[in-house]
């Protein structure tokens, strides 16, 4: 996929893609936060690292394994929001984390 090429990683078979918006209470994207993934798998990229400007997802998790994953946004050293998602092979998952 083109997105994987932009990130400089190979797409692994049997994995999925997560498009993730991390926003504050007003809906403003938080570009300085980081993403924690449990179990610690897949690769999280900021939109800027891939070459995208704000306006869409501000994080992308590539090669996420299928099944349940817990994602958390960390901003200023504190967990900002957390959610669990069930990913499936071949299809993207879109979600938003906000407090």
Order of alpha helices (4+ residues) and beta strands (2+ residues): alpha-beta-beta-beta-alpha-beta-beta-beta-beta
